[in-house]
Amino acid sequence: MNQPSEPLSPHTEPADFLFAQGLAEPGEPARWTPLAGGVSSDLWRVDLPGRSLCVKRALARLRVAADWEAPVSRNAYEWAWMRFASRHRPDSVPELLAHDAEAGLFAMAFLPPEQYPVWKAQLFGGRVEVATAAAVGELLGTLHAASAGDATLAAEFATDDNFHALRIEPYLLATAAAHPGLGDTLQGLADRTATTHLALVHGDVSPKNILVGPAGPVMLDAECAWYGDPAFDVAFCVNHLLLKSLVLPGNRADLLDSARALTEQYVRCVDWEPRQALDARAAALLPALLLARVDGKSPAEYLTDDRHRLFVRTVASALLRAPAQRVADALDAWATALDASTEPGSGRPD
């Protein structure tokens, strides 16, 4: 692969990046198709003669209603996280092609959706396979275990400022501002999370960022990568499964079983600290993240029903006031509340 002699400008056009990296030739026909890059990045599929690839560029201002800015340097950390994952689980990330830190751009292989469907699309399409969630838990636990206690990684991913801007402030602190009665609890969770440095955290383990590949899950969008508290990744993903169990009542049992399977498989990999300690931190973070998807800076787009939002606020607030000691206990509390809310005359959340 050809490398440019000088870093490209932060204003480099993505096509120039491909030319500089030797991934495309000037004058070669290319079709650029925007993909769903989320709120924080531009993402394109680039079709070239006989090949396709993806190009990603970080945004300085995120596409949300609230004022939310983050440093584009996170693009370099995402690239570094994917390189780490590829060393330990080669099938867990796309093939990496080229990166330019100054321009905030990188290129990776395009994985066709026919073979690599997005997990979120599968879930909302009614295909809920507990085995997929279990495989995600095992992969996440394996990567955390591979990074735990690694001083080199801790120095490389000392991205506390990025993680604060992308996760601590918009999720935990913004939610604390919206719920003054829970402010001390949420501030305490923010402080503990920010000061816990045990393993390499992905930071955005969401079904929208996971492809279900033929060899297992493929993880994307690691721009929140941070050497910190691995409990955050567990709570973040379980949170998504619980919210979907609220809005997809026909798949509720399988989604709750998926949350349990993910947690169980993950915990089996924990060998860097007492499993009970990590479990307790994840259980405490879970309701905070649930509440954040209603009242933080990045509300879940599918929580459009006022009854759903009220349900999340009610259950999450109760768990914040009386924290569960295990994720399994928090899941039981959520399931019990769902059962109660669907009794005749109780006001269905779905």
C-alpha positions in Angstrom: 0.0 0.0 0.0 1.4 3.4 -1.0 1.7 5.9 1.8 1.6 9.7 1.3 4.9 11.5 1.9 3.1 14.2 4.1 0.0 14.0 6.2 -3.1 15.3 4.4 -4.9 18.5 5.5 -7.8 18.2 7.9 -9.8 19.5 5.0 -8.7 16.8 2.6 -11.5 15.5 0.3 -12.1 11.8 0.8 -11.4 11.1 -2.8 -7.9 12.7 -2.5 -7.3 10.5 0.6 -7.9 7.4 -1.5 -5.6 8.6 -4.3 -2.8 9.5 -1.8 -3.1 6.0 -0.2 -3.0 4.2 -3.5 -6.5 2.8 -3.0 -7.9 4.5 -6.2 -6.4 6.0 -9.3 -7.2 9.6 -10.6 -9.8 9.3 -13.4 -10.9 5.8 -12.3 -14.7 5.6 -12.1 -15.9 5.7 -8.6 -19.4 5.7 -7.1 -19.7 7.2 -3.6 -22.8 6.2 -1.7 -23.5 7.7 1.8 -24.2 5.1 4.4 -25.8 5.5 7.9 -22.8 6.8 9.8 -24.7 7.6 12.9 -24.6 11.0 14.6 -20.8 11.4 14.8 -19.3 10.6 11.4 -19.7 10.6 7.6 -19.5 7.1 6.1 -19.4 6.2 2.4 -19.4 3.0 0.4 -17.0 3.5 -2.5 -17.5 1.2 -5.5 -14.5 1.0 -7.8 -13.8 -1.3 -10.8 -13.8 -4.8 -9.3 -13.8 -3.8 -5.7 -15.7 -1.9 -2.9 -14.5 -0.3 0.3 -15.7 2.1 3.0 -14.3 5.5 3.9 -15.1 7.1 7.3 -14.6 10.7 8.5 -15.2 12.0 12.0 -17.4 15.1 12.5 -16.4 17.9 14.9 -20.1 18.6 15.7 -22.4 15.7 16.2 -25.8 15.5 14.4 -28.0 15.8 17.5 -30.4 18.5 18.6 -28.3 19.3 21.7 -25.0 21.2 21.4 -22.5 18.3 21.3 -18.9 18.7 20.0 -16.1 16.2 20.2 -12.5 16.2 18.9 -11.9 14.5 15.5 -8.8 12.9 17.0 -11.1 10.1 18.0 -10.8 8.8 14.5 -7.2 7.8 15.2 -8.3 6.0 18.3 -11.0 4.1 16.5 -8.4 3.0 14.0 -6.1 1.9 16.8 -8.8 0.0 18.5 -9.7 -1.9 15.3 -6.0 -2.7 14.9 -5.9 -4.1 18.4 -9.1 -6.2 17.8 -7.7 -7.5 14.5 -4.6 -8.8 16.3 -6.7 -10.8 18.8 -9.8 -11.7 16.9 -9.2 -11.1 13.1 -12.7 -11.8 12.1 -14.2 -9.3 14.6 -13.5 -6.2 12.5 -13.4 -5.4 8.8 -10.1 -5.6 7.0 -8.2 -2.3 7.6 -6.9 -0.5 4.5 -5.5 2.9 5.2 -5.6 5.8 7.7 -4.7 9.4 7.8 -4.9 10.9 11.3 -4.5 14.6 10.3 -7.3 14.3 7.8 -9.5 12.3 10.2 -10.1 9.7 7.6 -9.7 5.9 7.3 -10.6 3.2 4.8 -11.7 -0.4 5.4 -13.2 -3.2 3.5 -16.8 -3.1 2.6 -18.8 -6.0 4.1 -21.9 -6.8 2.0 -25.1 -6.6 4.0 -26.3 -9.9 2.5 -23.5 -11.7 4.4 -23.1 -9.2 7.2 -26.5 -7.9 8.3 -26.6 -5.2 11.0 -27.7 -6.7 14.3 -30.1 -3.8 15.0 -31.8 -4.4 11.7 -32.2 -8.1 12.5 -33.7 -7.3 15.9 -36.2 -4.8 14.5 -37.0 -7.3 11.7 -38.1 -9.8 14.3 -35.0 -12.1 14.1 -33.8 -12.3 17.7 -31.2 -15.1 18.2 -30.0 -15.5 21.7 -26.8 -17.1 20.3 -25.8 -13.9 18.6 -26.0 -12.0 21.9 -24.0 -14.7 23.6 -21.3 -14.4 20.9 -21.2 -10.7 21.4 -20.7 -11.1 25.1 -17.9 -13.7 24.5 -16.2 -11.4 22.0 -16.3 -8.4 24.3 -15.1 -10.4 27.2 -12.2 -11.8 25.2 -11.1 -8.4 24.0 -11.3 -6.9 27.5 -9.3 -9.8 28.9 -6.6 -9.4 26.2 -6.2 -5.7 27.1 -6.5 -5.8 30.9 -3.4 -4.7 32.8 -1.6 -3.7 29.6 0.4 -0.5 30.4 1.2 0.1 26.8 -2.4 0.1 25.8 -3.3 2.2 28.8 -0.9 4.9 27.6 -2.0 4.6 24.0 -5.6 5.0 24.9 -5.4 7.6 27.6 -8.4 9.2 25.9 -10.2 10.5 29.0 -11.0 13.8 27.4 -12.6 12.1 24.4 -14.6 9.7 26.5 -15.8 12.5 28.7 -17.0 14.5 25.6 -18.6 11.4 24.0 -20.0 9.4 26.9 -19.6 10.8 30.4 -21.0 14.3 29.7 -23.8 13.6 27.2 -25.0 10.4 28.9 -24.4 10.7 32.6 -23.9 14.4 33.4 -26.6 15.7 31.0 -29.0 13.2 32.5 -28.0 14.3 36.0 -28.9 17.9 35.0 -32.3 16.7 33.8 -32.9 14.8 37.0 -31.7 16.9 40.0 -33.1 14.4 42.5 -30.8 11.8 41.1 -27.9 14.2 40.5 -25.6 13.0 43.2 -26.1 9.3 42.2 -25.4 10.1 38.5 -22.4 12.3 39.4 -21.0 9.5 41.5 -21.4 7.0 38.7 -19.7 9.5 36.3 -16.8 10.0 38.7 -16.3 6.3 39.4 -16.5 5.4 35.7 -14.1 8.2 34.7 -11.5 7.1 37.2 -11.6 3.4 36.6 -8.8 2.2 34.2 -8.7 -1.5 33.9 -9.1 -2.5 30.2 -9.6 -1.2 26.7 -13.2 -0.1 26.3 -15.0 0.1 22.9 -17.4 2.7 24.2 -20.3 2.2 21.7 -21.2 -1.5 21.8 -24.7 -1.1 20.3 -26.6 -3.4 17.9 -26.3 -0.7 15.2 -22.5 -1.1 15.4 -22.4 -4.9 15.2 -22.6 -6.9 12.1 -23.7 -10.6 12.3 -21.0 -12.2 10.2 -20.6 -15.9 9.1 -17.7 -16.3 11.6 -19.3 -14.3 14.4 -19.9 -10.7 15.4 -18.1 -7.9 13.6 -17.7 -4.7 15.6 -17.7 -1.2 14.1 -17.5 2.4 15.3 -14.9 2.3 18.1 -14.4 6.1 18.1 -15.1 6.2 21.8 -12.2 3.8 22.5 -10.7 4.4 25.9 -8.6 2.5 28.5 -11.1 2.6 31.3 -14.0 0.7 32.9 -15.0 -2.4 30.9 -18.3 -2.5 32.9 -19.4 0.4 30.7 -19.3 -1.7 27.5 -21.5 -4.4 29.1 -24.0 -2.0 30.5 -24.1 -0.1 27.3 -25.1 -3.1 25.2 -27.5 -4.6 27.6 -29.2 -1.3 27.8 -30.0 -1.4 24.1 -31.5 -4.9 24.4 -33.7 -3.8 27.3 -35.0 -0.8 25.4 -35.8 -2.9 22.4 -37.7 -5.4 24.7 -39.9 -2.5 25.6 -40.8 -1.5 22.1 -40.9 -5.0 20.5 -43.3 -6.9 22.8 -43.6 -9.8 20.3 -39.9 -10.5 20.8 -39.7 -9.5 24.5 -38.8 -12.9 26.0 -36.0 -13.5 23.5 -34.6 -10.0 23.9 -34.5 -10.5 27.7 -32.9 -13.9 27.2 -30.4 -12.2 24.9 -29.5 -9.7 27.6 -28.9 -12.5 30.1 -26.9 -14.6 27.7 -24.7 -11.7 26.7 -24.0 -10.9 30.4 -23.3 -14.6 31.3 -20.9 -15.2 28.5 -19.1 -12.0 29.2 -18.7 -12.6 32.9 -17.1 -16.0 32.2 -14.2 -14.1 30.5 -13.5 -11.8 33.5 -10.2 -12.8 35.0 -8.6 -9.4 35.7 -10.7 -8.5 38.8 -13.3 -10.2 40.9 -16.3 -10.9 38.7 -18.7 -9.6 41.4 -17.0 -6.2 41.4 -17.4 -5.8 37.6 -21.0 -7.1 37.7 -21.9 -4.6 40.4 -20.5 -1.7 38.5 -22.3 -2.7 35.3 -25.6 -3.2 37.2 -25.2 0.3 38.7 -24.5 1.9 35.3 -27.3 0.1 33.5 -30.2 2.2 34.8 -28.2 5.4 34.3 -27.7 4.5 30.6 -31.4 3.6 30.3 -32.4 7.0 31.6 -29.8 8.7 29.4 -31.5 7.3 26.3 -34.6 9.3 27.3 -33.2 12.4 28.9 -29.6 12.6 27.9 -28.1 14.2 24.7 -28.6 11.2 22.5 -32.2 9.9 23.0 -33.1 6.6 21.4 -34.9 7.5 18.2 -37.4 4.7 18.6 -38.7 5.8 22.0 -41.4 7.9 20.5 -44.3 6.9 22.8 -44.7 8.9 25.9 -45.7 5.7 27.8 -42.4 4.1 26.8 -40.4 7.1 28.1 -42.4 7.2 31.3 -41.7 3.5 31.8 -38.0 3.9 31.4 -37.9 6.9 33.7 -39.8 5.0 36.4 -37.9 1.8 36.3 -34.5 3.4 35.8 -35.0 5.9 38.6 -36.0 3.1 41.0 -32.9 1.1 40.2 -30.7 4.2 40.6 -32.2 4.8 44.1 -31.8 1.1 45.1 -29.0 -0.3 42.9 -28.9 -4.0 41.9 -25.7 -5.8 42.8 -25.8 -7.9 39.7 -26.9 -7.3 36.1 -29.1 -10.3 36.4 -31.0 -8.7 39.3 -31.5 -5.5 37.2 -32.8 -7.6 34.3 -35.2 -9.3 36.7 -36.5 -5.9 38.0 -37.0 -4.7 34.4 -38.8 -7.9 33.4 -41.0 -7.7 36.5 -42.0 -4.1 35.7 -42.8 -5.1 32.1 -45.0 -7.9 33.3 -46.8 -5.6 35.7 -47.3 -2.9 33.0 -49.0 -5.3 30.6 -51.7 -6.5 33.0 -55.2 -5.5 32.0 -56.1 -2.0 33.0 -52.5 -1.1 34.0 -51.7 1.0 30.9 -49.7 -0.9 28.3 -46.2 0.5 27.5 -46.3 -1.2 24.1 
